[in-house]
Amino acid sequence: MTLAAARPRLRELDLLRFVAAVLVMFHHYVGRIAGWGVENHHAMPVLAPVAHFGGLGVDLFFLISGFVILMSAWGRDLGDFAVSRIVRIFPGYWFGVTFALLLFLALGETPIASRSPLVAYLPNLTMLQTGIGAPDMEVVYWTLWAELHFYVLIALLVRRGVTYGRCVAFMVAWLLLAVFAEGSRATLLSSLLMPGWAPYFIAGMAFFLVHRFGPNLLLWLITAACWALAVHHRTTVVNHELVWPNVWESVVTGTVTFMFLLMAMVATHQFEMLEWRGFTVLGALTYPLYLVHESLGRALTELLGARLGRWPLLGVCCAAALVSAYLVHRFVEAPSQRWMRSRLKAALHRLRWEGPASGGEGRALPPSPAETSR
C-alpha cells in the first residue's frame, strides 16, 4: 500500500479551503457592488464590513498550502512531485486565463495596467508573468506567483529527500533567511524567500509535522514565531482602499490568530469527526471558483448592474460562480488532469531511463507504467 493510499482524506481541509475561497469571492463581489472603503459599508449593511476583510482568505490558503504541499511531497521523488503539481494547477488555470481573455474582449475592457488583453494573455499562460513585469489577467493571480515560489523551494527539499529532520532544518533556515533578506533589503533573496508570506507556508508545514508525528515544543515554537511575523506583516501592509482606522489592526490580528488556531486544531486531529463526503466536493470546487469568480463577477456586474439591485446582483454573481466552478471542475479539470498525468508520467519515465553514454544504437525504452496497464 502506498503512502498516499494509506493517508485518510482530511475533509476539514477541504471545508477550510472552500471557506477561504468564499471569503475572497465576497470580498471582491461586495467591494465591486457596494463600493470599496468604509464609507460604502452602508450600501450593504452587515455583509460589507465582514467582506471588507475577506481578502484574509488568502492567508488561510497559504497556511493550508504549507500543510497540503508537504503532505503531497512526502514519499515522492522530484519528478513525481513536479507531475502532481503541474497536473493540479495548470489545466484549470489555463481555462481561467482564456475565460478572462474572452470576457475582456467581449466587454471591450483590458486588464489593469495592460494595453490589451491579448498582450497580457500569452505571458499569463506561463504563470510567470509577474517575474517579467507583465500584468496579471486577473488580480487574484498574484497568489499563484507566491505559490510557485513555494513549490520551487519545496522542490529543493524533495530533491534532497523529505525527512522530519530535514523539514525542520528547512523551515528554520527559510524563516531566518527570509527575515535577514528583508532586513538587509536583498532584493533577489526577498523575491525568492517571500518574507511577508513565508511565515504562513512554514507554519503550514509545521502543522503537518504535528499532525503526522505528534506535537513537541520545537514545532510549537516555530509556529508561534510564524504567527507573530504573519500578524506583523498583515497589520502593517494594507491597501489604501481598505484602511479602517482603529479597526483594521484589531480585526486582522484576531482573524490571523484564529486561522492559526484552526490549523493547530486540524494538526492535533480535533476535526476528525467531519466525515461528510460533500466537503470533498466543496474542496474540489475551490480552485476553479478562485480562478473564475473575478472574471465572471466583473462581466455580470457590467451587464446586469443597472437592472438588478445590489443584493439580487450579489446572489446572481455567487450562484453563477459556484455553478461555473462545478462545470470547470467536471468538464475541464478532471478530464484534462487524467490526460496530462499519463503523458507526463510517460515523459518522466523516459527521463529516468538511462541509455548508453555514447556510441551504439542505444537501448529500447522499457514500457512505461501507462503502457503496461493498458
N, C-alpha and C positions, 0 to 999 in steps of 0.2 A: 504494500500500500504506500502511495506517495505521501509526502508531507502535505501537499495541497488537498489530497483526498481525505486525509485524517483530520484536517483542521475544520472545526464546525463553522458554519456561517454566522458571523456576528451581525445579526439583524438590527441591533441597536445602532450600529454604524450606518447602515442603510437609512434608517429613520433620521439620524442626525444629519447626514448628507442632504437628504431631501429638505429638511427644515432649513439648512443653510442656503440652499438654492431658492427656497420660497422667500426667505428674508431678503436676499439680493433682488429677487423679482419685485417684491413690494416696494423696496427702496427705489428702484428705477421707475416703476409704474406710477406710484403715488407722487414722486418728485416731478415727473413729467406732467401728470394730470392736474395736480393741485398747485404745483409751483415749488421750486426749491426754497429752502430757507425757513427760519422760524416764523417770519411774518406771514407765511402762507398756510400755516397749520390750521387756521380756522376754516379753510376751504374743504377739508376732510377731517372733521374733529375725531379725536381719539386715535384713529389709524395713522394720521400724518406724523404725530410726534413719535410714534413707535417706528414707522417706516423711515424716519429721519436717521435712525441708527442701523437700518437694515444692511448697510454695507459691511457691518461687522460679521455678516455671514461668511465673508471671505476668510476671516481669521479662523473660524471653525473649520472651513475647508482645509486650510493649511495644517491645522492640528491633526485632522483626520488623515490627511495625506501622509504625514510623517509616520503615523501608525500603520496605515494600509500598505504603503510602498515598501516599508521594511518587512512587513509580513509577506508581501509578494516576492521580495528578493531572497528571502530565507530559503536555503537549499537549492537555489538556482545558480547556474553559471552566467557569465556576462551575456552570452548570445541569447539564452532563453529569456533572461530579464529584458533585454532590448526588444525582442519579438513581442513579449507580453505588453510592453509599454506602447510600442508603435501600433499594435493592433487595437489597443484600448483607446488611444486618444485621437488618432488621425481620421478614421472614417467619418465619425460624427463631426469632427472639426472641419474637414473639407466640405461637407454638406453645409455646415453653418456659414462658412465664408462665402460659398456660392449662393446660398439663400440670401445673405446680406447684399451681395452684389446685385442680384436680380431685383430686390426691393429698392435699392438705391436707384437703379436705372429706371424702374417703373415710376418712382416718385419724383425723378429728376433731382435727386439730392446727392450729396457727396459726404464721405466720412469726414470726421473732424480733422482738420489740418491737412487735408488732401485736395489736390486739384481735381481729381476724378476718381470714381470708384474703380475704374479699370487700372489706373496707375497703382492703386493700393492692393489690388486683388492678387497678383502673382506673388509678391513677397509675403503676403499674408498666408498663402497656401503652405509656405515652408514652416510657419510658426516662428520664424527667426526675424520677423520684420523689425522688432524693437532693436535688435543688435545692429541693423544697418540704418537706423533712423527713419524707417518708413512708418507711416501712421497705421494704427490698428483699424481694421474694418469696423469693429465694434469695441466699445470701451471696456467690456469685460475681458478682452483677450490679453490684457496686461498680466492677469493672474497666471495664464498659461506660460508666459515667459518665465515667471518665477518658478513654476512647476518644472520647466525644462532645466533650470539651474539645479534644482534639487535632484532630478534624475541623473544629471551628469555627475554630481558629487556622489550619489549613491552608487553609480556605476563603478566609480573608483574603488569603493568598498567591496562591491561584488567581485570585481576583478581580483582583489587581494584574497577574498574568501570571507564570507559573513560568519562571524562567531560573536559570542557575547562580549568577550574582552575587546575585540576589535571595534565592535559597535560603540562601546563606552568610550574608548580612546578617540574614535572618530567624532563622536558628539562633543566631547570636551574640547578637542582641538578645533573643530569648526566654530564652536561658540566663542572661544578665546580669540581665534584669528579674525573672526568677523568683527569683534569689538576693537581689536587692535587696528584693523584696516580702517574702520570708521574714525577712530581716534587720530590716526596718522593721515587721514584723507588720502589713502592709497586708492586711487580710482579703479584700477584694474581689479585689485583684490575685493574691493567693496562691491563691484559689479558681479563678481563671481560668487562671493560668500553671502550677499544679501543681509547685511547687519540688521535691518529692520524686520525682516520676515524669518530669518534663520531661527529665532527662538521658538517659533510655532512648529516648524518641521522637526527640530531637535527634540522638543518636548513630546511631540507625537511619537517619535522613535523610542524615547524613554518610556512612554506609557505602554508601547508594545512589549518592551522588555519586561516591564512589571507584569503585564498580562501573561506572558509566556513563561517567565522564570520566577515570578513572585517579587514582592516589593523588598527593597532594602534602602538604607539611609542614603547611599550614594545616588541612586536613581531619583529619590525624592529631592535631594539637594540640586540635582541637575534641573528637574522640572521647576523647582522653586526659583532658581536663577533665571530660567527661561520666562517664567511668569512675570517676574519683576521687570525684565528687559522688554517684554512684549507690552506690558501696561505703559511703560515709559514711552515706547515708540508710538503707540496708538493715541495717547493723550497729548502728545506734542506735535503730531503731524495730522492736520485736518484741512480738508478742502474749505476754501473761504465761504462757499455756499452753505456749509453745514455748521459753521461756528454758532455755538449756543452758550453764551457766557454763563458761568457758574453752574452749568448743567452738563456740558459735554464731558468734562473730566470725570465727574462722578459716575455718570451712566456708563461711560466706556470702561472705567476701572472695574465697576461692578459686573459688566457684561463679560469682559475678558476673563475675570476671575471665575465667573460662573461656568464659562466654557472649559476652563482648565479643570474645575471640579467635576464637571460632567465626564470629561475624558479620564479623570482619575477613577471615577466610578466604573466606567467601561473597563479600565485596566484591571480593576480588582473584582471583576465578574459580578457587579451589582445589578446588571440588567439582563441576566441570562434567562429571566422568565419571559422576555419578549421573543416569542417564537412564531408570531403570525407571519405567514409567507408573504402577505401583502406588503410588508416592509421591504422585502427584497425587490418587489415590483417598483415601489417608490424609489428605491436606490438606483434601479436601472434607468429611471426617468430623469435622474438628477443631472447628468452630464448634458444630454440633449436639451433639457429645459434651460440650463445655464447658457448654452450656446445660442439658442434661437429666441429667447424671450425678448431681448432688447430689440432685435430687428423687427420682430412681429409687433411688439408694443408701439414702436415708432410708426410703423405703417398704419396700424389700426387707429391710432390717435390722429394721424393725419387725415384718414379717410372718414372717421366717424365722430371725431371730436366735436364738430359743430352740430351734430344731430342728437347725440346722447348726452345725458347728464354725467357728472363725474363718477358717481357710484355705478350706474349701468355700464359705463365705458370701462371702468376697472374690472367689473365682472366679466365682460366680454373678452378683455385682454388676457385675464388669468385663465379663463376657460380655454381660449384658443391656444395659449402657450402650453397648457397641460396636454391637450389633445395632440398638438403638433409634436410635443416631446415623445408621446407614446408612438406616434406614427414614424418618427425618425428612428426611434429605437427598434421598432418592429420591422420596418421595411428598408432601413438604411444601415444602421449599426450592426445588427445581428447577422444579416447575410454577408455584409462586407467583411466583418471580422472573421467569419468562417473562411471566406475566400482568401483573405490575406494571410491568415495564420498558416494554412497548409503550404502556401507558396513561400512564405518567409522561412518556414522551418526547412523546406527543401533547399533554399539558398544557404541557410545556416549549415545544413548537412554538407553541402559542397565545400564551404569554407573550412569545416573541421577535417575534411578528408585530405590527407597529405599525399600527393603523388610523388614521383621520383624528383630529386633535386635538380637533375639536369640530364639531357640526352634521353634516348629511348622513346618509345611510343607512349609511355605513361600507362597507368593502370586505370581500368574502368572503374567508375564510381560504383560503390555498392548501392543497392536500392535504398531510398530514403524511407523513413518511417511511414510517410504518407503513401508511398508506393506499395510497401509491404502490407498495408492494411486494406488495400483495395480487394 
